[in-house]
Amino acid sequence: MAEPRSRRRGEHLEQAIFEAVWAELLEVGYAKLTMEAVAARAGTSKPVLYRRWAGRAELVLAAWRQRLPDSFELPDTGTLPGDLKEMLRRSLRRFEDCAPDLLAGLATETFRDPEVFALLRKQIAKAGPGLAFEALIRRAVERGELAEPRLSPGVLSVPLDLIRADAVIYGRQLSEERIGEIVDDIFVPLLRGLAR
């Protein structure tokens, strides 16, 4: 397929490509997404896509990365459990318009390519509001709601790791009940148990 004569360049082209990726994901899902369909929808050619991204996984990761917010605004409900639940709800809202098979498909495909898998892990870590969780916990300590816990990246990743497991491994939609269970029955008791 020849490139269109009046083609977009730079940021305009990249934005059109990312919008095409998202539209394809919503319409056909990750498993059926093709570079050819994305190129056609974006009004460009497959060679243009392959000059920037080695394959489908890299392209979808780039489109996903572009949709991630640069920072998280901290909720302030007055309690640690309330703040944590609201933070989880906000994190999940970013994926509401995601194709249901996106994370599972990316994980499956990227396992075959260590470099792409490393990129996926890095992106998942960036998507997780670990620093925001830490700030919420520190604020709860200052309020006297919680004794200061020993925090590590592993501890801070627990809520989102559980959500990812539900979505990717078990294929479950996250409910308010599950958010409450993660916060009230697992994460807050863990933090209390890690008090210095």
C-alpha positions in Angstrom: 0.0 0.0 0.0 1.5 3.3 -1.1 1.8 6.1 1.4 -0.8 8.9 0.9 0.5 12.0 -0.9 -0.6 14.5 1.7 0.5 12.7 4.8 0.7 13.8 8.3 4.0 14.0 10.1 5.5 14.1 13.6 3.1 14.5 16.5 0.0 14.7 14.3 0.8 11.4 12.6 1.7 9.8 15.9 -1.6 11.0 17.5 -3.6 9.6 14.6 -1.8 6.3 15.0 -2.5 6.1 18.7 -6.2 7.0 18.2 -6.4 4.3 15.5 -4.8 1.7 17.9 -7.4 2.5 20.6 -10.3 2.4 18.1 -9.1 -1.0 16.8 -8.7 -2.3 20.3 -12.3 -1.3 21.2 -13.7 -2.6 17.9 -11.8 -5.9 17.5 -9.8 -6.5 20.7 -6.1 -7.1 21.1 -6.1 -10.6 19.6 -7.5 -9.4 16.2 -5.6 -6.1 16.1 -3.3 -5.9 13.0 -0.7 -3.4 12.0 -2.4 -3.2 8.6 -5.8 -2.2 10.1 -4.1 0.4 12.3 -2.3 1.9 9.3 -5.4 2.0 7.3 -7.4 3.7 10.1 -4.7 6.2 10.7 -4.3 7.0 7.0 -0.7 5.8 6.7 1.1 2.7 5.7 2.5 -0.4 7.5 6.1 0.6 6.7 5.6 3.9 8.6 4.4 1.9 11.6 7.3 -0.6 11.4 9.8 2.3 11.2 8.7 3.4 14.7 7.6 0.1 16.4 8.9 -3.4 15.8 5.5 -5.0 16.2 2.0 -5.0 17.5 2.9 -5.2 21.2 5.3 -2.3 21.1 2.7 -0.2 19.2 0.0 -0.9 21.7 2.3 -0.2 24.6 3.2 3.1 23.1 -0.5 4.0 22.6 -1.3 2.9 26.2 1.7 4.9 27.6 0.4 8.0 25.8 -2.9 7.7 27.6 -1.4 7.5 31.1 -1.6 10.6 33.3 1.6 12.2 34.3 0.6 12.5 38.0 -2.1 11.5 40.4 -4.2 13.9 42.4 -4.5 12.6 46.0 -8.0 12.0 47.3 -8.8 13.2 50.7 -11.8 11.4 52.2 -10.5 11.9 55.8 -9.6 8.2 56.3 -6.9 5.9 55.0 -9.4 3.2 53.8 -11.5 5.9 52.1 -8.5 7.4 50.4 -7.2 4.1 49.2 -10.5 3.0 47.8 -10.9 6.2 45.9 -7.3 5.9 44.6 -8.1 2.4 43.3 -11.4 3.6 41.7 -9.5 6.4 39.9 -6.8 4.0 38.8 -9.4 1.7 37.3 -11.3 4.5 35.5 -8.2 4.9 33.3 -8.9 1.4 32.0 -12.7 1.7 31.6 -12.4 2.2 27.8 -9.8 -0.5 27.5 -10.4 -3.7 25.5 -11.0 -6.4 28.1 -8.3 -8.6 26.6 -5.6 -5.9 26.4 -3.5 -6.7 29.4 -3.9 -10.5 29.0 -3.0 -10.3 25.3 0.0 -8.0 25.9 1.3 -10.3 28.7 0.9 -13.4 26.6 2.6 -11.9 23.5 5.4 -10.1 25.4 6.4 -13.2 27.4 8.0 -14.4 24.1 10.2 -11.3 23.8 12.3 -10.4 26.9 12.9 -6.8 25.7 9.2 -6.1 25.1 8.3 -7.8 28.4 10.7 -5.5 30.2 9.0 -2.6 28.6 5.6 -3.9 29.7 6.8 -4.3 33.3 8.2 -0.8 33.3 5.0 0.6 31.9 2.9 -1.3 34.5 5.1 0.0 37.3 4.7 3.6 35.9 0.9 3.1 35.7 0.7 2.0 39.3 0.2 4.9 41.8 2.8 3.6 44.3 4.1 7.1 45.2 0.5 8.2 45.7 -0.2 5.2 48.0 2.9 6.1 49.9 1.7 9.7 50.3 -1.7 8.6 51.5 -0.1 6.3 54.1 2.2 9.0 55.3 -0.8 11.4 55.7 -2.6 8.7 57.7 0.4 8.4 60.0 0.5 12.2 60.5 -3.2 12.1 61.4 -2.5 9.4 64.0 -4.7 6.9 62.2 -1.9 4.4 61.7 1.5 3.7 63.2 4.3 4.2 60.7 4.7 1.0 58.7 7.9 -0.3 57.0 7.1 0.4 53.4 8.8 -1.2 50.4 7.9 -1.2 46.7 6.5 -4.7 47.1 4.2 -3.6 49.9 3.0 -0.5 47.9 2.3 -2.7 44.8 0.0 -5.1 46.7 -3.4 -3.4 45.8 -2.7 -3.1 42.1 -1.0 -6.5 41.9 -4.3 -8.0 43.3 -6.3 -6.1 40.8 -4.1 -7.2 37.9 -4.4 -10.8 39.0 -8.2 -10.5 39.1 -8.2 -9.0 35.6 -5.5 -10.9 33.8 -5.4 -14.3 35.5 -9.0 -14.7 36.6 -10.8 -12.5 34.0 -12.9 -10.8 36.7 -14.4 -7.3 36.6 -13.5 -5.3 39.7 -16.5 -4.6 41.9 -16.9 -2.2 44.8 -17.1 -5.2 47.1 -13.7 -6.4 45.8 -12.1 -2.9 46.2 -13.4 -3.0 49.8 -12.0 -6.5 50.4 -8.5 -5.5 49.0 -8.4 -2.4 51.2 -10.2 -3.4 54.4 -9.3 -7.1 54.6 -5.8 -7.2 53.0 -3.9 -3.9 52.6 -4.8 -1.9 55.7 -4.2 -5.0 58.0 -0.9 -5.6 56.2 0.1 -2.0 56.9 -0.9 -2.3 60.6 1.2 -5.5 60.8 4.2 -3.7 59.3 4.1 -1.0 62.0 7.6 -0.1 63.2 
